[in-house]
Amino acid sequence: MIERLVTIMARLRDPQTGCEWDTVQTFESIAPYTIEEAYEVADAIARGDIAELKDELGDLLLQVVFHARIAEEAGHFALTDVVAAISDKMERRHPHIFGDADEGGHHLWETIKAEERAAKADPSALAGVALNLPALSRAEKLQKRAARTGFDWPDPAGARAKVDEELAEVEAASDEERAEEVGDLLLAVVNWARKLGIDPETALRAANAKFERRFRAMEAAAGDAFPTLSLDEQEALWRDVKAAEKRSN
């Protein structure tokens, strides 16, 4: 079945008879679409929309085929190489399933990943954390990698104290320093969330959804007059919406 999609992409990329948009795309130009499609998959899952999930997984698969086709045209690799590489990796990282290891689990997976990283040109524990990840997710991944070397708070209390420290530095910062200090504060909050066992990206996505839901409810309650209300009146509406949500839950 996937061969059909591969054939379609080859035709779309044909320099003589292909689509004028598809033929000029590069790794760099379609990378944002790849990221967007991954988020749309996550959104469909969060909404529990299985029919939409099927469609979004197809869109994400198209991105993989698109990248592989560009690579094949340049003589780098083809989709079959992509499939072979991930198949090899999954077998290598599960020796208790596909090999002769007596035990497995997450600790063995992480050990094998660390050995693979050590064999690469960049020996840092932070190597390979993608630059294009959302900032919150990348911060958490960097901190997890650092923690494996022992550079970590022993409990959430240390991370919580760091949040207070960074907040004080934001308040004391000059105009020129403030953006950097706010960045440090956000990093500290991510670290605290990690120590509490909370995924910060998921938590913020949920908070965004809650804010949007409540704000829309405020708009609906006030109608066209909402923008003309005073801040105190809008805040009162916000409290009413929150209270209504709590009663309904």
N, C-alpha and C positions, 0 to 999 in steps of 0.2 A: 504493500500500500504506500509506503513512504517513497518508493521509486517514482510513483506518479507525481508527488510533490517535487522531487528532485528534477524530474523532466520539465515540469512547469517552470521552475526557477531558471533552468538552463535556457528555456525559450524566452523568458522575460529578459534575460541578460544578453541575449544574442545581439551583437553589435550592429547587425544589418536589419534584422526583423523584430527585434525585441521592443520592450516598452521604453519610451524615451526617459522616463523617470528612473526605472530600475537599472538601466544600463550605465548610468553615471554615478551610482551610489558607491561608497567606499566603506571600509570598516568604521572609519570615524563618523561618517554621515549617518549611518544607521544605528550606531551604538546607543544614542538617546532613545530610539524606538525600542531597542531590545530591553533597556531598563524600564521603559514605560510599560511594555507588555508584561514584564515580570510583576510589576506592581498591580496590573489589572488582574492577573491571576490571583494574587494575594487578596485583592478586593472582592473578587467573586467568592473566594473561600470564606472571607469574613462575613459576607452577606448570606452565605449558605445557598447560593444560587448555582446548583449543579449544572443546569443547562448552559448558563453563562460560563462556568468553569471549563466545560468542554470546548467552547468557542475560543476562550482566552488561551487555553493550552495549545490550541491549534495555531493561534497567532504567535505564541512564543516559539513553537516548533518552527514556524516559518522563518523566524529570525535566525535560528541555528542553521537552517538550510541556506539562508541568504549569505551569512558569514562564510560558511563552508564553500559555497559556490565562488565567492570572490577570491578565497584562498586558492581554490583549485585553478581558477583562471590565471593566477599569478605563479602557479607551480609550487605552492607551499604544501598543501595537503587537501584531501577531499573529505566528504562526509563520512566515508567508510573509515578513514583514519581517525576521525573524531570518535566514532562509535567504538573502534578497536581500542583507542586510548582509554576511554572511560571504562570499558569492560575490563581491560587489564588492571586498571586502578582499583576497581571494586573487588576483583579477585585477590589482588595483592593485599588489600587492606582488610580482607576477611579470611585469613589463613585458617581459622577454626571452622570455616564453612567449606572453603574450596581447597584447602591445603591440609597439612598434617599437624597444625597447632592443637594443643590439648584444650586451650581456653581462649576466649575472645572477649568481646565487650568494648565499651567506649575507651577504656584505658589503653587497650592494645591498638585501637584505631589511631588514637592520638600519638602513641609511640611510633607507629609506622609513619604517620604524617611528619613527625619531627625528624625521623631518619631521612625521609625524602627531601625535606627542606635543607638538611645539613649537606646533602649531596649536590645542591645547586650552588650557583656562583655566589649568591648573596647568603651568607651564613647567619644573618641576624634572625633572632626569634620572631621579629616583626615582618620578615620577608613574605611577600605574596598577599598581604592584606590589600585588597583592591582599592585604588585611589578613588574610583567612581562610586563606591558605596555611599549611601546616605551618611551624613556626618555622624549621626548618633550611632548607627550600626558599626561604622568604622571605628569610632572611639571605643565601643565595647569590645570589638575584636582585638584592637591593639592592646587594651588592658588585659584581656584574657591571655593573649600571647605573653605579655610581660609577666603575668601572674605565674605562668608555668616555670619561669626562671627563679621564682621566689620573691619577685618584686611586687608585693601585694600586702594590703592590710590583713591582719589575722582575723578580723571580724568587722561587721558593719560600722561599729562605733568609730573606728579610725577614719573610715571614709566619710562618715557623717560630720566629724570634726573638721575635715578638710573642706567640706562645703561651707561651714561657718567662716573658716579662714579665707576662702576665696571670695565669699560675699563681702567680707570686711575690706578686702583689697579692691573690689569693684567700687565700693563707697568712697574709698580714699584715693582713687585713681584720678589723674588729670583727664581732660578731654581727649588728649592724644593716646593715653594709656587704656582708656575705658573699654574699647572694643576687644583688646587682647585679654584684659582681665575678665570680661564677660565670657570669652571663650574658655578661659581656665575654669570659671565657675560651672559652665555647662559640662565640661569634662569631668569635674568633680561630682556633679549630680549623676552623670552616667555611671561613674565608678560606684557611687553609693547604691544606685539601682541594681547594679550587677551583684554587689555583695548581699543585697536583699533577695536575690534570685528573680529579679524583674527585668524583662527585656525592655530597654528604654524606647526602642523604635516602636514596638507594639503598644507600649503604654502611651506614648505621645499620639500615635494614630487613634487610639481609643479616646484620648482627651480631645483631639481635634473633632472627632465625630460627635462627642457629647456637646462640645461648644457649639458646633454647627446646628445640632438638633435643638438645643435650648434657644439659640439666637433666632432661629426660624420660628420657633413657638412664640417668642416675644413679638416678632414682626406680625405674626398672624393675629395675636391678641390685640395689638394696637392699631393694626391696619395702616392706612396711608399716613396716619399722624405720627408714626414711630420716630422718624427723623427729627420731628419738632419737639419731642419730649425732652425735658431736662434730664441731666444725668441721674439725679435722684429718682425721677419717675421711671427711667429705664432700669435702674438698679432694683427698684421695687418690683417691676415686671420680672426681672431675672430671678428674684427670690420666690416669686409666685410660681414660676415655671419649675424651679428646683423642688419646691414643696409639692407641686402636682405630680412630678415624676416619682418622688418618694412615696406618695400615697398610692400611686398606681403599681408600684413595685411591692 
